[in-house]
Amino acid sequence: MNKEKFIKEFFEGTSMDAYLYFGAHVMKSKTVFRTYAPNASGVNIFGDFNGWIEEPMVRDEHGIWQYESGKAKEGHLYKYVIYGQNGYRMEHADPYAFGAELRPGSASRITDPTKYKFNDEKWMKERTDCLDKPLSIYEMHAGAFRRNPKDEENGWYNYRELAPLVIDHAKKTGFDHIEVMPLCEYPFDGSWGYQLTGFFAPTCRYGSPEDLKFFVDECHKAGIGVIMDFVPVHFAVDDFALKNYDSTPLYEYYPQGQGSMWGTCLFNHARAEVSSFLMSCAEYWLKEYHFDGLRTDAVSLLIYNGGDKDKGENGAGMHFIRTLNTLIKKKHPSVMLFAEDSSAWEGGVTGKPEEGGLGFDYKWNMGWMYDGLYYMSLSPQQRISEYHKLTFSMWYFYNERFILSLSHDEVVGGRGTILGKIPGSEEERFAQLRAYYTYMLMHPGKKLQFMGNEVGELTEWNEGREVEFELLERPLNKGLYDLICELNSLYAGNKAFYSGEYEPGQFEWLHCEQDGRALYVMKRNDASGSFAAVLNFGDAASEGFEIRAVKAQKEDDEKSPEGNTEEKKAGSGKSRKKQNRIKEENWKLILDTGWKKFGGNIDKKNETHKTKAGILSINIGAFEAKIYKIE
């Protein structure tokens, strides 16, 4: 590493490789430790290698403290002891440590992150940002997807043990990417990894760094991408971590004397050293672990101070994320960048940074989620007056590249499950959910489902239990699961559901009129084949529902674009005669959520409708959705 170049970039806030300098680095004959603590009056180190007796580190002119030891070996635990203002003494974990001990321990572990050799060259060479490909994401918590009966204390599987379980489920259900909730080290299980202390250390709950790399490698070899949640906005308040690291708020700031809405410390993105720390963190997970994307948490706090529009824009936060996204895409063009953003900021979250945007590839469509789940929580009668809750999202859809997300946030915090939000008897609730998932397929935008949504869970999620796969023994739950598999298969196998979806014209409403019914007709267009869905969110069947499927188009009588040559010579000056022509269509039923295989009571049968004068008539049952292939 060119130290002079690194120091310059580090203090400019543009370093992407600070982890190669800071932290504990194992060499042939020694281990070198470095930490940045410019306001400390002294920094000592102790650990397994010296009997936990404090030894001094040496400070350079930049506030970087260094220590070398021939006794410190891989696997040893260590801490920094930092002295500072007003008698300050605190034992800190290494901010750049590549490993950590399991909670409640807080020491860092000497780890060599370079030992594992990946075997995913083909995947890495061929992967893309999926803009013109299907993208169906399965969001999961690594410790709560499946519980390990052999681990009586915690119920955790090792990353290596988890890999075949996750891959098998993704393959069966048709999800092409996994999104794991944060895997950086964290002390409190109930934070699900969003209150971090070890930004470069994969949590040892599920194994070693090599084990995690094995997990990603195996997913790639199976054709499944892996996305990780990235948390560059805030960090845990634990004293052993980043808080008041050198006896001063080196990493954090406190607007109005307070932390974040979660009671955590907010990163001070105005400090160049903090930006370099976080940018290097992102690069570390992408380069060293081969993650295919980062889902950035709490982007609204990067856009607005405290996430509150009334407090004004967060200039430092936006500068940080623009710079980070620009550098990532320059180094890793095929990596996907997702924004979990609940704001309505109009500057372009997925817009180009050079044009004022933030540079993300995709933004979670929180409005679509809120409106849709609110609509589904209403009675069939109330849905009539709130009809356009399901159509409003298309008014702004083309403003960003949106992803449709039904994430963990929708099934925690007293919100219940997706199924539990829906009124009616058990059979009616499942029928409505099947129709809703069909609506999700037909709506433009990439897709994300949190684990458990596919089996129709009955109890709110928590990190202490696994997905309730035993529910698949029940016909209604198994039917919902089979529908998810079928929808994902349709999505992946037909370009109409993803190709060009962020351009107007690929999607259209064939019926979205507030006419006293909860009926909708959606169409996805593509030259390779188009599809339409008829959806009924009402509790009454509709017989002979007429759909204007084909619009009349004006065409010239004469096929030649030149018209009649003799007429032109005669100089008649008359325009050619036009006539309205309709190209009739055949609609072939390919999926009905009322079929018995999905938990309904309808026998599967062939059904084809032919338009007459561009209109067709369809019978649709209560809480039913039908998908047709247009021929």
Secondary structure, DSSP 8 states (H G I E B T S, - for coil): --HHHHHHHHHHT--S-GGGTSEEEE-SS-EEEEEE-TT-SEEEEEEGGGTT--EE-EE-TTSEEEEEESS--TT-EEEEEEE-GGG-EEEE--TT-S-B--TT---EE---TT------HHHHHH----TTS--EEEEE-TTTSS--TT-TTT----HHHHHHHHHHHHHHHT--EEEE---EE-S-GGGTT-S-SEEEEE-GGG--HHHHHHHHHHHHHTT-EEEEEE--SEE---TTTTTTTTSS-SSEE-GGG---TTS-EEE-TTSHHHHHHHHHHHHHHHHHH--SEEEES-THHHHBGGG-GGG-B-HHHHHHHHHHHHHHHHH-TT-EEEE-------S-TTS-GGGT----SEEE-HHHHHHHHHHHHS-HHHHHHTGGGTTTHHHHGGGS-EEEEE-GGGGSTT---TGGGS-S-HHHHHHHHHHHHHHHHHSSSEEEEETTGGGT-SS---TTS---GGGGGSHHHHHHHHHHHHHHHHHHH-GGGTTTTTSTTSEEEEE---SSS-EEEEEE--TT-EEEEEEE-SSS-EEEEEEE-S--EEEESSS-TT--HHHHHHT------EEEE----EEEEEEETTBGGGTSSB-----EEE-BTTEEEEEE-TT-EEEEEE-
